Amino acid sequence: MSGEISVILPTFNRANMIAETLDSLIAQTRPVREILVIDDGSTDNTHDVIMRYAQKVTYIRKENGGKASALNLGLERCTGDYIWICDDDDLLEPDACERLAGALDADSTLGFAAGKHEDFTIDSRTGTRLIKPPGLWRPSQPEEIFSDLLDGCHIFQPGLIVRREVYKQVGNFNRAFIRSQDYEMLLRIARATRGRLFPERVYLHREHAGDRGTAKERFSAKENNAKWIQFHRMIFEPLMADLNDRELLPQDVWSRPDVVPVMERVALLKRGRVFARHMMWEEALETFGKVAQLQPDIPFSPFEKDLVIGATASNFGCAPIYEAPANRSELMELKHISPTGRTIAALIGRSIHWRIRRALQKRKLRQAARMTTFALRSQI
């Protein structure tokens, strides 16, 4: 049986972009039941643009309260079996709905289906689209999705269709978030239910210099990383405290011969990796310090080494580990605890070699020098 789809499209002052998004939604090969445009108090001519689509969308205007509040209103008003939340500046592939909703039709055990995206910008001279790979992409299998999402967000809302009952199960969007509210919700969804991730592109994510946030708290595209780091801490402090070890990695990992003898160590390494990837290096180093005291007579397996190496692979960089004196000192102290501690320090130092090469390519010589000094000290 085919489910009916409700699209929720929150918007705020994107009159210059939202028409393209609506055109891509209306052109879907599998029609949607409804498109709810939730105008979060726009002060530009968003209303006039939306009225051109009055026969095909439901326009709801509210006082500005942020994206989360707009999404919660949309969830309250929508009527479909499946919910598709789209952004007001992105472009959906024509078969996106058919592909994702079709997966939910075919498998009742799936709570959500998602697909790949690619980024694009507009050439200011020619007006053509310049498409590039996404900043983070992982072809997660169903049992890997939640664990992979702990490392970073590789599924975005316009590429995600969720059963309405799942949203009822996990609750509303957190209105305290003016950034990463979609990531916080996605982690709840993936933790609560099973999903499927398609490797095919289902939408194009627009990169642009427009402001973000609420009317009261706007910020520029240049401030994105700082805002993401701020709100990721708000996500991961309570989440990591609540997660049990078995939730950190796919269940089949815990039966592997190289993991069974060191399960506690592996769980701590994953925790440290997650903290580090979200720039919570104080917590990461404290966690790695606990690892250094466990089973020093058992060498790291390749799997454990990969967990540590991945700690510095954040999209936000890893400057706190080589620039902050306290963090550098704490990492170097690991070498004096045990052979395990020395291995952790060496692996982290080795893992930033590619960042050194990139800094040299961009002629950021001071940054490259700092990282090189750090990498050499970690090996000694």
JOJO-V205457 format. One record per pair of residues at least 24 apart in sequence whose C-alpha atoms are under 6 Angstrom apart, sorted by the first residue. I is the first residue (numbers start at 1). J is the second residue. If there is no record, write none. Layout:
i=I j=J
i=I j=J
This chain:
i=2 j=105
i=3 j=81
i=4 j=33
i=4 j=80
i=4 j=81
i=5 j=32
i=5 j=33
i=5 j=80
i=5 j=81
i=5 j=82
i=5 j=83
i=6 j=33
i=6 j=34
i=6 j=80
i=6 j=83
i=7 j=35
i=7 j=84
i=7 j=85
i=8 j=36
i=8 j=74
i=8 j=85
i=9 j=36
i=9 j=37
i=9 j=86
i=10 j=37
i=10 j=38
i=10 j=70
i=11 j=39
i=11 j=40
i=11 j=88
i=12 j=40
i=12 j=42
i=13 j=42
i=13 j=44
i=15 j=45
i=15 j=46
i=17 j=89
i=18 j=88
i=18 j=89
i=21 j=90
i=21 j=91
i=24 j=91
i=24 j=92
i=28 j=94
i=28 j=95
i=29 j=94
i=29 j=95
i=30 j=98
i=38 j=70
i=40 j=64
i=66 j=214
i=68 j=173
i=68 j=175
i=69 j=175
i=72 j=172
i=81 j=164
i=82 j=162
i=82 j=163
i=82 j=164
i=83 j=161
i=83 j=162
i=83 j=164
i=84 j=161
i=85 j=157
i=85 j=158
i=86 j=158
i=90 j=204
i=90 j=205
i=90 j=206
i=91 j=203
i=91 j=204
i=92 j=203
i=93 j=202
i=93 j=203
i=96 j=202
i=110 j=194
i=110 j=195
i=111 j=163
i=111 j=193
i=111 j=194
i=111 j=195
i=112 j=161
i=112 j=162
i=112 j=195
i=113 j=160
i=113 j=161
i=113 j=195
i=113 j=196
i=113 j=197
i=114 j=159
i=114 j=160
i=114 j=197
i=115 j=159
i=115 j=197
i=115 j=198
i=115 j=202
i=116 j=199
i=116 j=200
i=116 j=201
i=116 j=202
i=117 j=201
i=117 j=202
i=117 j=203
i=117 j=204
i=118 j=204
i=118 j=205
i=119 j=204
i=119 j=205
i=119 j=206
i=120 j=206
i=120 j=207
i=121 j=206
i=121 j=207
i=142 j=195
i=142 j=196
i=143 j=250
i=144 j=250
i=146 j=190
i=146 j=191
i=147 j=248
i=147 j=249
i=151 j=274
i=159 j=202
i=178 j=213
i=265 j=291
i=273 j=311
i=276 j=311
i=277 j=311
i=277 j=314
i=292 j=340
i=292 j=341
i=296 j=339
i=296 j=340
i=309 j=347
i=309 j=348
i=309 j=351
i=322 j=374
i=345 j=378
i=346 j=378
i=346 j=379
i=349 j=375
i=349 j=378
